[in-house]
């Protein structure tokens, strides 16, 4: 990605201390920004509220999102990946409510190559 002139930035609803812990725990080599009020996620239409019956499940696995996330709510962003060109135009978007499905890195690299070649 760097060779193609791009940067990877992750945006999380975690409060800054928790996102720093995530960065350190996973030895991440890219920027992780806290979307403390979910305004970035909202601007992309990605926010949903966790259903009440799922909240108890999360609590059982020691994840009280209302304490973990900076917003103090049980809201989460739908996972999404965007490739944005230098002018701010979204050149590739991938959004899937199933958090286990993610955009293949090769698709991101292809989009970056197309931008660089344009």
Secondary structure, DSSP 8 states (H G I E B T S, - for coil): -GGGT---EEEESB-HHHHHHHHHHHT--SEEEE-TTSHHHHHTT-EEE--HHHHHHHHHTT--HHHHBTT-SSEEE--EEEEE-TTS-EEEEEE-SSTT----HHHHHHHHHHHHH-
